[in-house]
Amino acid sequence: MPGSASGGINFVEPLVFERGRGGRSGSSAPPLDVPAVDPKALFGDACRDEAPRLPEVSEPEAFRHYVRLSQWNFAIDSNMYPLGSCTMKYNPKVNEWAARLPGFAGIHPYAPERMVQGALELMFRLERGLAEVCGMDHVTLQPAAGAQGELTGLMMIRAWHQAQGRSPKKVLIPETAHGTNPASCALNGLTAVPFPAGDHGIVVAEQLAQHIDDDVAAIMLTNPNTVGLFESELPTIAAMLHDKGALVYGDGANLNALMGRARPGDLGIDVMQFNLHKTFTTPHGGGGPGCGPVGYKATLAPFAPCPRVVQREDGAYALDYDMPDSVGRLRSFNGNFGMMVRAYAYLREMGAEGLKGATDLAVLNANYLRVRLGELWKVAYDQLCMHEVIISDKHLRETGVTTMDVAKRLCDYGFHAPTVYFPLVVKGAMLIEPTETETPNELERFVAAMAAISEEAATDPEMVKTAPHLTRLRRLDETKAARHPVLRWTPKAD
Ligand SMILES: *Cc1c(COP(=O)(O)O)cnc(C)c1O
């Protein structure tokens, strides 16, 4: 481990930026063979007077800088990453091959439709494939993330109500929901109304009835929910909402526990988002660029984002802008096309049987961990779970070691921490999602690490409380990191 705490030589040079020397360069441009132009004449006031202070480094220095940064990061390509709710499954490298094919990667966003028929066909087919998987009539690929998909779906719901001359304001959301759900409501001018799930971790239709009135626009439900349980009363709940003229938004982030086995559309959901980086193996990339398609039933079709990809009668593909009631454009051009190529490659690689197999393994792996970890740790809802399981630090209370300490110590064992202290309804929660990509051996290694940490908590709690010991940086001040983030390299004054 680089920079270990064991007193070894810290050979890690922190920043290549500081190592630059004036005039050093990693590239060479051909001699100018056109008349030189004064940039001021071209760009006027927008032109800089001085060159920006960028590091001047050789190619190996630049390369080492980025490779080193990648090694300082924890990655699914190096170790198991059981971060619950985030579905950190392996990203198949064939996806990368497909996305880099020059015919896809090199398309100009203004290229005329006749020159990008293949790309439009891929989008058309991906839409059909996703619609089939979730039981929806249509899909838009525009939104750039799951959260933006939520926003899109809620905009469509609002437009649907408005088209009928109504403007109900409330959206019912269970307390266990992901934080993006209430945020998407707020961005839409809707009011999130939280309500508690039943004692067994799922929403109970009977208890929900009291919250449904004329001002309810929709309910937002995640299925399976964020405690890893199947919302088995969903069809009844959907019927209750529909009876009152309200709609059902499905947060599809956990579709990886359903695909091939159950379809949200068949369960009563009207509109939902897909998180391609969770269910369909596109990379999770530092907040984007991503893709969060939205599936919807035919009733919502007039309000969908514009344009949509259609197939004309002569078989050619085209972009249809003739959508007068559309909520508009959600993303420049046609969204993040590279992600669509990756997801499509995954769909085709897996096929229907493969997707079902992935679902089965994801659920099997989570239940394997539920049983094995449950031998030592407190399982929050000890019943058959879906793709993720929640344990807590309850049996460590006497030792003073907390969920946070366990999470930090796991880094020393080479595992990414689970999601901690979420959902809020479980005290000291660790939300663990192994995904289908881990083998039984790897799951056992994780169980062994957790057992070792439990043992350490009893015999040497201080050691766990001061973890991590083997990572490049030790325990960080998370409050300070959130309140005063340093996101920018600033050159030292000469
Ligand atoms: C990840 C997640 C989201 C947000 O999706 P992003 O693609 O990260 O914006 C919403 N709801 C649930 C349940 C999630 O797990």
Ligand as a Chemical Component Dictionary entry (heavy atoms), coordinates in Angstrom:
data_LIG
# 
_chem_comp.id                   LIG 
_chem_comp.type                 NON-POLYMER 
_chem_comp.pdbx_formal_charge   0 
_chem_comp.three_letter_code    LIG 
# 
loop_
_chem_comp_atom.comp_id 
_chem_comp_atom.atom_id 
_chem_comp_atom.alt_atom_id 
_chem_comp_atom.type_symbol 
_chem_comp_atom.charge 
_chem_comp_atom.model_Cartn_x 
_chem_comp_atom.model_Cartn_y 
_chem_comp_atom.model_Cartn_z 
_chem_comp_atom.pdbx_ordinal 
LIG C1 C1 C 0 -29.292 5.796  -7.269  1  
LIG C2 C2 C 0 -30.685 6.058  -6.913  2  
LIG C3 C3 C 0 -31.346 7.208  -7.384  3  
LIG C4 C4 C 0 -30.650 8.330  -8.139  4  
LIG O1 O1 O 0 -30.129 7.940  -9.353  5  
LIG P1 P1 P 0 -28.867 8.654  -10.041 6  
LIG O2 O2 O 0 -28.744 7.973  -11.347 7  
LIG O3 O3 O 0 -27.696 8.436  -9.147  8  
LIG O4 O4 O 0 -29.192 10.101 -10.200 9  
LIG C5 C5 C 0 -32.686 7.342  -7.078  10 
LIG N1 N1 N 0 -33.324 6.426  -6.335  11 
LIG C6 C6 C 0 -32.712 5.320  -5.854  12 
LIG C7 C7 C 0 -33.485 4.332  -5.050  13 
LIG C8 C8 C 0 -31.364 5.113  -6.118  14 
LIG O5 O5 O 0 -30.749 4.024  -5.627  15 
# 
loop_
_chem_comp_bond.comp_id 
_chem_comp_bond.atom_id_1 
_chem_comp_bond.atom_id_2 
_chem_comp_bond.value_order 
_chem_comp_bond.pdbx_ordinal 
LIG C1 C2 SING 1  
LIG C2 C3 SING 2  
LIG C2 C8 DOUB 3  
LIG C3 C4 SING 4  
LIG C3 C5 DOUB 5  
LIG C4 O1 SING 6  
LIG O1 P1 SING 7  
LIG P1 O2 DOUB 8  
LIG P1 O3 SING 9  
LIG P1 O4 SING 10 
LIG C5 N1 SING 11 
LIG N1 C6 DOUB 12 
LIG C6 C7 SING 13 
LIG C6 C8 SING 14 
LIG C8 O5 SING 15 
# 
